[in-house]
Amino acid sequence: MPPKRPSSARRNINQETFSPAVSCARLRNIQAVLKGGAAGNAKSPDAIICILGIDSRYNDGTDELVNYLLFGFFDLRKDEIESCGYPQETIDDLIFLIKKDSVHVYCNPVNYLYLLPYIAHWRNLRIHCMTEAEFDDEEAAEEFKIYSFIEMVKDCPTIGIPFSARGHPHPFDPFTVEKWPIVQAFALEGFGGGGFFTMKHEVVDLSEEVHHMYSVIDAVNLELLVTEHVPLFERQWRSMLANIDIEYPSGLGKLVESVILEPLKSYYNHGHVSPMEGEINIKQPFVLFGTTSGKKRLQAARKSSIEHNTVLSDAGIDGSHPTHMVCQAVSPRGPVTCSRTYFFSSGHIPYPVSGGAGDLMREKTDLSIMNRMYVEAINAVMAAIQTYAKTLSVQKAEKLVMETFKKGCETHKLPINSAFFTSREHVEFTVEAVDMHGQQLTLKEGQSLPFIKVAQLSVYDIPSHEHSGKTLGSIVFSETFQESRLKIIHPDESLTMDSQFLILTDHIPRYVSWAGSETDIQLSQGVKDFIKNSGESNYGKILINGESALMVGNKQLCVPDEGKIFIYENGLVFLHSRFGPIVLPKTHMEKIQLYDGDSPSVVAMIIITYKGSFWQWLPMQCQDREHTMIFSLTPRTKGYRAFYSEVLSLWQKTSEEPKLVMLEELPEKHCALHNHLQTSYMVTDPLPSKRITPMMKAKALLGNLTNFLDHMTVTSVGNKSVPFLELPAILNQPFDSGNFADEIIITIISGIPGSHKENLCTTLTNLAKEQSRWVTLKPPMDYVDDFTADSLCLYLCTKT
C-alpha cells in the first residue's frame, strides 16, 4: 500500500486559536534575539539554525525550537505522522535558518505539505525543496540538501544554535556540532563550502536566549493553559474538597491535613518525577488547619515540604472548634497557582421556618471576624488585579490593596486595632510573574511582561477576639491571571489604554464553608425536619420537592452551586450539601423575575430580590450588595418541568406581592452569568450532532475567555496603536460601518506554490460579485520584481 499523501489543509492544525498572526508573532519573538533585534546586541548571532533528525544526531534543543514555531507539530500530530506510511527520517528531514528579516527552510516534497499551513505566511520566506520526481533520486536529493545548507548559511558570520532543551542543559562545544552529518558535508569538496563549517562560521549556543521566549503568552499558549493545565488543576482541587465532603456527615473533627492535601500533593509530585536542572523558587502545595496556619509555619509550607499531620480537632484555641483552613495548589511545572481560605462553620442562622422573626442581633465572634476579613481580602485582590492591568504598576496595586482592605475592615467595625491592617508584618501583598514552567521572573515596575502573573494577599497571625492574647492563624487568597493592554489613538490624536484581564483560577470557589459546628448541625437538622414533615404549612403547599438547581449569591465569592430546591406557594428552601439550608419566605422578597429566552432550550434564570434586612439570614457567600439571589433550572430536567407546570402560573396570578414577572430581555449585569450557565449546559448536554471541543469546555469554565482572546490576539502580535473607530471591528464587536468614509478596499492575496491563492481569489470574487465590483490584477508569469505599493497606486490612478 503506497504511503498516504499528507494534506496541507488548515483544519489539520490542532489548536483552535492558531492564526497566521500568532505564527508570525512567534517567529518575531525568536528573531528578536538576533543581532539588530529588539532583545539582541552587538554580540548576538546573525542567524539561528535548527537541523532536525539524523542530520543533527537528533539534537533536542533544535527540535524544541522548531516544535515551538510549528505549534507542537511533532508532538500533537505524532499519530498522524506515523500512520501516513512515510519513514520518520523523511518527516524529520528539515533545516530552518532564521535571520532577522527572513527565513530559509529546507524540506522535502513530503513534509512540505505538512509545513505549508504553519509557515506559508512568514515574511520573506524562502523554501528549498525538490519536486517529487527529483526527490526519488536519493543521491540527487542528498546533494540538493548539501547545496541548500551551504546557500542558507552564506553571509552569516555568526550562527546561533539552540543546543540544549529547557531543563536539560548539555555542555556546548562547537566541535560537537562539527560532527553532525550535514555539517560534516559542508566541508566536502565540490560543493563550495570552502572548508570546515566551524572555521568559516562562528558557532554559539543560543539555548538560554530562546528558552524564555517559549513562555511568552500568545493565544495558542493561553489555549494550552485553559484546555489542559487549568482543567487538570481544577480536578485536583475538587478532589481535595471531596475529601472533606466524605468526612463531613460523620463529623469534621477527625480530619487530618495530610488526607485533605493528598490529591494536591500527588498531582504536584507526579509532575516532578523527572528532574530538571535550574529549577528554583519552586512553590509547594499545602493545607494548614486553624491556629497552625501562623506566619512561620505558613511561610515554611510555601517553600518546602513540611509535615501535615495536624488533626482538625487540635487546631482550635483551647479545644474550641477551629474556624478555618488555608490551602494552596500548584500546577507541577506550570504557571497556575491558587490559594484559598475555607471555613469549617457556615456561621449563618437560617430564617426560622416558623416565620415571624425580627432582626437578628449578633455579637462579633472569631468566626465572623475571619469571615469578614477574608471577604475584604478577596475584594482587595480583585481591585488590585484590575489596577495592575490598567497601570502595570505593582506599587499602585499594593497601595490599593492596603487601602481597600483597611477600609473594608473598618467599615464593618471589626474589633481589631486599625494599625494591624497596615502593618507589613501582618499584611503582605505580592504580584509575581512566572513562565510556563512556574519559574519566577523579574517583574519591572510599569513594564509590560507577556507572562502569567500571580497576585496574592496574606494576613498573618490574626488576633482572637474571644481569647485575648492568642491568635487564630492566617488567611490567604491568590489568583493567577493574565492581562492584555491595547493602545488606542483617538480622532484628536490622544492616546489611551484599553485593558482586559483573565483570571485563570476564576472557577475555583473563592468561598466555601461547611456547617460543621454543633450549632450549624442543629439548625440544619431543624430545617430538614420541616421539609420532611411540612405537608400543608405556613409556606403553603409544596410545589417542587427537592429537585436539583444551581444557586448564585455573591458573584465574586462563589461559583454556581448545585443543591436541592423546595418551592412552596409562599416561599422556598434551598438545601446545600456544605453550608446547609437557606430559607426564603415570599414576605421577604421584593421582586421575582424569570428569564428563559422564550425557548425551552435556554437555561431558566429565576432572579429574586430580597429585602435589605434579610442579608443577616444568609451565608456570607450569598450576601449580595444588590440583595439578589439567582436560581437556575436546566432544560429537560424534572425541576425545570415542575417549575413551569406547578409554579409559574401560580406565582404570576397570585393576589399577593411580589408577583413573578417574565423578562423579555435580561439585565446587562446578569448577562455574563447567564452566558456562562448556558454555555455550561450546552457543553455538558450537547446535541447529538454537535462536537464539543476543548475550547468550548474552557469557555464554559471561564466566562470572559472569548472576549479576552479577541483582545489578546491583537495585543500579542505587536505594539501598534489602534484607531478608536476601528477598535470594535478588530475585537469582533458590533460596529457601525457608517462611521467609515467611502474607500476602496484592496485585498492583496499572495502565496507560495501549493497555497491555492488562485482558488481563493476566484472564490472571493464569485461570493461578492453581486454586491461589489471586483477587479483582479495578476502580475505576468515572468514578473520577478518585489511588490511596491507606489506602482499599484500609480496603476489605479490611470484607471480612474
N, C-alpha and C positions, 0 to 999 in steps of 0.2 A: 504493500500500500504506500503510495507516494506521500511525502510529508505534506501537512496541511498548510496552505498559504496563509500567512498572517493577515489580519485586517488592520487597516490604518485608521479605522473609524474612531471618533472622539468618545463614542459610547463605551469603548473598551477601557477607558481610564476609570479607575475605581472611585476616585474622590469626586463627590458631587460639586464641591466648590472650586475644582480646578478650572482655570481660565488662562488664556494667553497672557493676561496682565500679571497674574500671580506667578506664572512661569518666568516671565521676563524679570520680574522683581527679584526672584531667587538668583537668577543669573547676575543681575546687577549687584546683589549683595556679595557674591563671590568676586566679581570684577573690582569691587571697591578696595580689596586688599592688595591690588597690584600697583605698580609704580604709576603715579598720576591719579589713582583712585581716591575716593573720599577717606578711606581708612589706611591708605598706603603712605609710603615715604620714599626718600631717595634710594634707600637700600632695598626696597621691595622689588620682587622679580618682575620681568616684563610679561611673563605668561605663566599659566598653570597648566601642567599636562597631567592627564589621567589616562593610564593604559590599563585595560581590563584583561582578565583571563590569563591564559598561559604566557602571554607576552610580557606580563609584569610579575610572573610567578604568583599570580592570584593575590596581589597586594591588597590588604583590607582597607587601607586608607584611601586609595583611589576609588575602590568600589563604593566606599561610603559617600564620597563627594558626588560621584555620578548618580548614585541612588537618590541623593538629596535633590539633584537637578531634575531627575526623572520621576520624582514623587513616589519613591519606593518601588519602582518598576520591578526590580529583580526579587523583591520580597512578596509584593502583593499579587504579581501575575506569574508566580513560580509554577503553579499547576498548569496554567495555560501554556507556558513555555515548554514544560515537559511533555504535554500532550500533543504538541504541534508536530513532533516527529523529527525535528532537526536536532543535531547534537549540541550539547552545551557550548562546545568550542565555537560553534558558528554564531550562537546568540551573544557570546561574550567577546566577539571579535570587534572591539570598539576602541577608538582613541579619541579623546577630547583635548583640544588645545584652546584654552580660554585666554584671550588678550583683553586689554582694557576696553576696546571698542569693537571687537569682532570675535567670532568663534569658528574654529575649524573642527570638523567631525569626520573621522574616517569610520566607515561602516561597510557592510556588505549588502547585497540585494535582499537578503532575508531580514536581517534586523533593521534595515532601513524602514521597512513598513511598520515595524513596532515603534520606532523612534519618531516617526513623522509627526503625529499629533502632539508630541511633547516639545519638539524643537523647531517646527516649521516657522514659528512666529518670532524667533530670536533675531535680533538686529545684526546685520552684516554676517550672516551665516554662510559658510562655505562648506559644502559636503563633498568628500572624496569617496566616491562609490563607483564600482564597476556595474555593468549590465549583467543580467542573469547569464547570458551566453558567455561573456568574458569570464565570469566567476567560476564557470565549470572547469576551466583550465587551472589546476592548483598551482602550478609553477608561475603562471602569469599573475594569479591572484596574490601570491606572496611577494612577487616583485613590485606589484602595484602598491601593496601596503608599505613596503620599504620606501619607495619613491614618495608616497604620500606623507609618511612620517618625516622624511628629510625636508620636504617642501613646507610642512606645517611649522617646524621649529626654526625655519630660516628667519633671520633678522631678530632673533630672541637671545641676546647675550646671556641673560639670567633667567633660568626656568625654575619655578617652584613646583614641588611635588607634595601632595598631602600624604606623607609616607605612612603615618600611623592613624588607626581609627581611634575615636574618642574612648578614653579609659583603658586603652591597651597600647601604651607607647612602646616603640622599638627604637634602639639606638640607630641614629641615621648616619649612613656612610655613603657618599657618592659612588664608591666603588661597588656597593651592593646594587645600585641602580644600573651600573655599567654591565652587570651580569644578566640583566633582563634580556630575553631573546631579541626583541625588536630593537633594543638599544645597542646590543652587540652587532646587529645587522647594519647599523648606522655606519660602522667602520669598514664594511665590505667594499672592495674595490669595484669600480664600475658604476656605482650608484651616486657618486658625487657628494658623499658625506664629508670627505676630507679629513678623516682621522677618527679617533675615539670621541664619543659623544661628550664625555666629561672634560675633554681637553678643548673642545670647541665651545662648550656652553658651561656656565657656572650653574651647578645644581644645588638648590637649597631646600630645606624641609619647611613646608608651609602648614603643617598639621595644626598647630595651635591657633594660627590666624583664622583658619576656616571653621574650626570646631564650634566656636560660639555663634557663627552665622547660622548653624543648623537649628538653633533655638529661637531665632527671630520669629515672632508670631505673625504669620500671614493667615489667609483664610483656610488653607489646607491644614496647617499645623493646628489651628483652632478646631477644625473639623475632627482631627485626630484626638484632640483632648475631649471634646464633648461626646464623641461616639464610642471611644474606647476607655480612656482613663477615668472620666467622670462617672459613667455607669458602673464600672467595677468598684470605684471608690464608694459610691452610694450603696452598693450591695453590701459591702463590708460594714458600713455604718448601720444599716438596717439590721444586720445580723447582731451587732452589738446591742441595739435596742431590744431585739427579740429575746436575747439572753435575760434581760431584766423582766420582760413581759412574761416569760416562762415561770420565773420565780415569784412574780407579783401575787398570784392568787393564794399562795401558801405563806406569804409574808416576806418582806424585803430584808429583814434583819440579818439573815444568813448570807446575804450576797457578799462575794469576795471580789476585790479589784481585779485579780488575775482572770477570773471567769468572764467578767464583763469585757476585759481587754482582749481576750483570746482571738476573736475574729480580726481585729485591727492589727494585732501583733503577728499573727500568721500571715496575713496579707503582706505586711511590711517585710517580714523575714524571707518569705518566698521570693520576693523581688530582689533580694540581696544575696541570693545563693551564690552566684558567680561574682567573685571580687573584681572591682575596677579600681585602677590606680588614680590618685589625685582627688578622691572624694573627701571633702572637708565640710565642716559645719552641717553635718547630717542631722536633721531633726528626727525625733523619736516619737512614736505614739505613746499615749499614756491614759490611764484612768485613775483619778485620785478622789477619795471619798472625804466629804465633810472637813473636819479640822485638820486632816492630814494633807490638805492642799495648801499649806502655808508656803510662803515665798521661797524658802530654802529648798524644800522638797520639790516644789513645782519647777524651779529653775534647773534642779538636778535631773528631773524627769525629761525635760526638753532636750538635754544634751547627751544623756547616756541612759542606757537601760538600767533601771533600778528594780528592786523587789516590789511587787504589787500584791502584797499579802494581807492588806487591811480588810477586816470584816466590817460590814456596814454598821452593825450594832455597836462597834467600838469607836466609831468616827464622830460621835456627838460629844457635846460638852457635859461632863459629869453624868454620863449614861443617858442623856436626853436623845430624842430622835434626831439624827443628822439631817441637815437641811438640804444638802446638795451634793453633786459630784461635778468635777471638771474633767473634760475628756478631749483628746486630740487624735486625729487620724492623719497619716502622712502617706501619700502615694509613693511606693518604692521607686526610686529613680524617676520621679515625675514631679511636676511643679505644684500639684494640688495638695493643699493643707487646709484643715478645718478644725477649729476649736469651739467648743460649746460648754455651757454650764446648764445642767439639768437638775430638777428638784424632786425630792422624794416625798413631797407633800404638795397637794394641789393648792392648799391654803384658801380655798373658797368654800363658802357655805351656800348650798343650793337654796333657791327660793322655796319656802315651806309649801308642800303640796296641799296643806290645809287652807292656804291663802291668808289674806288679811295681814300680811307682815308690814311693819313700818320700816323706817330707816335702820340700817344695821350699824351699830356703834362698835368700832373695833379699836383696840389698843395696838400700838406698834409692837410687833414681835420680831424676833431674829429672822424668821422666815419671810415676813412681809418686807423687811428691810433689804434682805438679799434679793427677793423678787424684784423690787423696785430698782435697786441699784443695777441689776443685770439688764433690765429693760432699758434703763438710761444709757448703759454701756453700748447696747445694740444701736440705739438711736444716734449716739455719738459717732460710732464707727461708720455707720451708713452715711452720715453727713460728711465725714472726713473723706470717704471714698469719692463722693461727688465733688468735693472741693479739690481733691488731688487731680481728678480727671480734667477739671477746668484749668487748673493753675500749674500742675506738675510740681507743686511745692510741698515737700514733706513738712516744712516748718509751719506753713499755714494750716495744713491738715491737723498737725499736732496741737496747734493753738486752738483750733476749733473744737477738737475732741475735749480738751481740758475745760473749755468754756461751756460746751453743751452738757458734758457730764455733770459738772458742778451745778449749773443752773437747774438741770432736771432734778437732781437730788435735793437741792434746797427748796425747789418749788413744792415738793411733796413732804417737806419738813421732816426729813429723816433725822433721828436723834443722834447725829454724829457730828463732831467738831468740823466746821467748814474747812479748816486747814488740811484735813485729811484728803479732801477731794482734789487738792492742787499739789499735794506732796509727791515729788518724783520718787520717793522711797516706796510709796504705796500705789501710785498710779503710773503705769508705763504704757506708752503707745509707740508702735513701730510700723513702718512701711518698708517692706523688703522687695527687691526684685530677684527673681530666680529664673534659671534657664530651664529647658525642657527636661533636665535630669535632676532638678531640685537643688542645684548648687547656687548659693547666694552670690549675687553680683553687686557691684558698687552702684548705688543709686545717687546720681548727682542732682543737686537742687536745681529745679527749673529745666532740666534736660529730659527730652522725650527718649525713653528707652523701650524698644519694641519687645519687651519680655513680660512674662506673667508677674503680677505683684501680689503680695500678701499683706493685709492690714490687720493688726492685732492690738487689742486693748486688754491689759491685765490689771486687776485691782487686788493688791496683796493684803493679807492679814487684816481682814475687816473686823473691827471690834464688836463684841457681843453687847447687845442692849439688855438682855435678860441676865447675863452672867458677867458682871462688871470685872474688868481686868483680864478677860480672856478673849480669844479671837475665834472666829467662825471658819477661817480658812480664806481662800481666794476665789475670785470669779475670773473667767477668761472668755473672750469672744474674738474670733478671727474669721475673715473671709478671703478667698482667693479671687482675684479679679483681673480684668484686662481693660485698659482704656483706649479710646481712639479719638484723635483730635484732627479737625479739618479746618484749614484756613479759608475764610470766606471774604471775598472782596465785594464791597457794595458799590452801587452806582456812583456814589460820591468819592470813590477810591479809598474809603476807610476799610480797615481790616479788623475782623473779629474771629473768634474761635468757636466752632461748633464741636461739642464734645459729647461722647457717649461712653458708657462703661457696661461691661457684662460681668456679673458675679457668677463664677463657675460653680460655687457651692451654695447657690441660692436655694436649691431644692432640699438641702439638708435642714431639717427642722431647727429653727433658732431657739425655740422654747418648748420644752417637754416637761411635763410633771406627772407624777404618779400619785394617786390618792392612797398614800402608804401609811399615814399615821392612824392611830386608833380612832381619832375624831373623824378623819376622812372616811374610814371604812364604815363607821356607824351611820354617818349622814348618807352615804351612797346606798347602804342597805335599806334605809328608810324609804328612799325614792323607789328602789327596786321592788320593795314590798307593795308600795302604792300601785305601781304598774301591774304587778301580778294580781292584785286583788281589787283593782279600781272599779271595774264594771261601770255603772252609772255613777259618776262622781260630780263634784262641783265644777269639774272641767268639761262635763257633758259626756256624750257618747264618744267612744274611741273610733276614729276613722281610719287611721293607719297604725297597724300594730307591729312595731319593731322591724320595719323594713330598712334596708341599707341606704344611707345617704351620706353626702360629703358636707362638712361644715367648715366655714371660714369665718373667723372673728377679726382679729387684728392682722391685716395682710402682711405687715412687716415682721410679725412674730411667728406666725405659723403657716404651714402649707395646708392645703385642703385635707382635712382629717376625716376618715371614714368612721361611722358609728351607726347606731340604731336609732331611728326616729319614730316617735309615737305622737301622732297628731290627734288631738281631741277637738270637739266642737269649739271649745273656748281656750285653747292653749296647746302647747306642745312640750314634749320632753325629748331631749337628745342625750342618749346614753353612750358615753365614750369608754373604751376599754382601759384607758390610762387615767385620765383626770376625773372620771366619774360622770355624774349627771348634770345637765343644765335644764332647769325648769323655767319655762317662759309662758306665763299666762297672757291672754289677749288683753287683759286690763292694763298691762304694762307695755303694750305695743302701740306705737303711734301710726305706723304705716305698714301695710303688707303689699308687696308688689311682686308680680310674676312676669318673667321674660322667657319665652320659648321660641322666639324667631318665627312664630307661626308655622312651625314644621315639626312633625313627630320624630325627626332625626336630629333635632337640636337639643342639647342639654338644657333642661329646665332649671332656671335660677330663681329661687324664692328669696327676695330681699326684705328683711324685717328690720324696721327702725324702731328701737325700743326707747322708752322714756329715759331722760338723762340720769335719773336717780337709780336706775336698775343695774348700772355697772357693778355695784357692790355685791350682787348675787352671781357674778360671773367669774370664771377663772381668769387669771392675768392675761393669758394669750387670746382671750375672747373679748377683752375690753378695748373697744374701738373709739377713737375720738369722735367719729361721726355717728356713734351709737347705732351701728348696723351689725346684723348677723346675717350671713348668707348660707343658704342650704341649696345644694344642687342634687337633682334627680336625673339619673342616666336613662336615656330612651330604652324601651323594651325591657325594663325591669319591673318587678312587682310593685315597688314603691312608686314608680312613675305612673303606672296604670291606675294604681289606687288613688293617687292624688287627683287625677283628672276625673275619675268616676265618683269618688266619695267626698273630696274636699273642695275642689274648685267651685262648683256651683253653690255649695252651702256657704262658703266664705264670701262669695260675691253677692249673694242675695240676703245675707243676714241683716237684721234691722239694727244691730249693734255696731258701733265703730270699734276698730277700723275695718273697713271692707277691703277685700282683695281687689287690686287694680291690675289689669293686664297692661303691660308696656309694649308699645309698638317698636320703640327704639330704646336701646339700653343706654343709661347714662354713661358718659365717657369714662368716668372714674372706675367703672366696673367692667369696661370692655376688655382690658388686658386679662383680667381674671377669667372672664367667660371664654376668651380665645384659648387660654391655657386649658380650661376644663374641656372645651370642645375638641381641641387637638388631642388631648389625652384619651378622650373617648374614641376618637377615630383611629388612634394607634392601637388601643387595647381591644377594640371590637370592630375591625375593618370590614369593608365589603369583600366578598369572596374574590372579586376580580381586581382588587386593589393591592399592589405590592407595597409593603411598609419598609422604607429604607431606614438605615441607622440615623440619618439626619432628621427624619420625621420624628423618630423617638426622642432625639435630643431636643428638638423644638417643643416637644410635649413637656419636657422637664424644665427647660429654660425659656420662659415666656417671651423675652425680648431678643432671643437669639437671631431671628430673621432680620430685624431692623439693625442690630449691631453688625451682623455680617455684611449687610449692604454698605454700612458706614465704613467698616474697617477694610473692605475690599478696595475702596477708594484711597484711604489714607495709607495703606501698606504698600502701595505701588509707587509712591512719590510724595514730594512735599510741596507741590504746587498749589497756588490759591485757586479757589473755585468761584466763579461769578455767582452772586446771590440768586439771580434769576434761574440759573441752571441747576441749582442745588437739588430741587425736588426730582428733576429728571435723572440726575446722577444717582440719587439714593432710592430710586424706584418708588417715588411717592407721586400722588396725583399732582398734576401741574396744568396751568393754563397756557396753552400754546399761543394764545393771543398776545402774550407778553413779549413775544419774539418778533423782531422786524422781518419783513419779507427777505428771503435769502435763497440763494441757490446752494443746494447741498450736493457736494461732490464726494462720492464714495470711491476710494482707491482700493482695488482688490488685487493683491499680489500673492505670489506663492511659488514654491519650488515645484519641479515636476512631480506629479502624483498628488498634488494638493487639490485638484479638481476646481481650480479657480474659474475656469470657463463655465463649468456647470453651475456654479454659484451665481455667476453674473447673469446667465440666462434665466435662472430661476427667479432672481430678484426682479428682473425687468418684466417677466411674464406675470408675476404676482401683482405688480403695481402699475401696469401699463394703462389701466382704465382710469386711475386717479392721478397719475403723474406722467410727465413727458420725460422719457429717458433717452439719453444719447450715450452710446458706448464708444469710447475711444480706445483702440487697441494698437500698441506700437507694432511696427513690422518685425518680422522674424529676425532680421539682421541688425536690429537696433540694439546696441550694446552699451550706450551711454547711461549714466546714472539718471534717475528721475530728478527733475528740478521743477519746483512749484512755479517759478517765473515763466518757464516755457509753456506750461499749461495755461497760466493766466493770459499770456500773450495770444495763445491759440483761441481761447474762449472770447477774447475781446474782438478778434477778427470775425467771429461768427455772430456777434450781436448787431 
